[in-house]
């Protein structure tokens, strides 16, 4: 999956990503799905982040991506964005 993010904040943000697949039992991902570090994003800056994942069953999957950020102004973790992607996975038979 490829996620593109753009900062509309007035200050730079340090971002992390959490992915919530549903159903989760059929997704294989190298690494973790929680608190994936995305790095620092300056004001009005756009960056792209790729995550490799494999679905091991056919069907429909919903993956919710939640982005959280820290700023110099707010020292606590704050929600910055949320999006849901629907994936249709199917197997091919030769």
N, C-alpha and C positions, 0 to 999 in steps of 0.2 A: 504494500500500500504506500502511496505517496501522499504526504501531507504538506500543504503549503500554508504558511502563516505570514501575516502582515501585522505589524504593530500599529495600532491606532492610539496608543497611550501617549501621554505627554512626557513620560520618562522611560528610559530603557528598562527592559524586563528580562529576568532570567526565567526561562520556561521549562516545564516538564509536561510529559504527555502520559495519560493513562488510557489504555484500550480495554473495553469491556465487550468481548464477543458473546453472542447469544445464538445458539448454545455454545458454550465454551469447550465442551469435551472434544470437539472435532477440529480444533485449530492448533497447529504446531507453529511456534515462533521461536527463533533463536534468541535467547535472552529472556527478559522479563516483560510483562505487559503493564506494570505499574511504575510510576515515577521515572519514565524514560527521559533522561536529560536531553533537552533540545538546545541548550546554550543561551547566550545573551542575544537579545534582539533589540536593536536601537530603534528610536522613534522613526516611524514611517519606513522601516526596513522590512524587506520580504526575504524569507528563506524557505527552502524546500528540504524535507526530511523523508527518507525512505525507510520502510520497515518490511523485512521479508517475512512472509507467513505462508503456510500451506494448510489447506483444508483437506482433511483425510476422509471426507464423506461428501456425497452429493446432497444438495438441498439448498435451502435459503438460510442465510446467516445475516444477522444484524450486528454491526460493529459500531459501538459508540466510542468516540474519541473525545476526551476531556483534557483541556489544556489549563494548567495552573501556572501562576507566575509570582515572582518576588520582584519588588522594585526597591529603589533607594528610599522612596517615601514610605511605602508600606513594607514592613519587615515580615509580615505574616504571609502565608500561602493563600492566594486569592484565585477564584475561578476566573479564567479569561475567555473561554470559549468552549462550545460543545457542538458536536456534529455527529450524525448517524449515517452510516453507509450500509446499504443492502447489497450483499454478495450472493449471486446465484452460481453455485458450484455444481458441475455435472461431470460425470465420467464418460469417457469415450471408449467405445468398443470397436476394435479394428476387425 
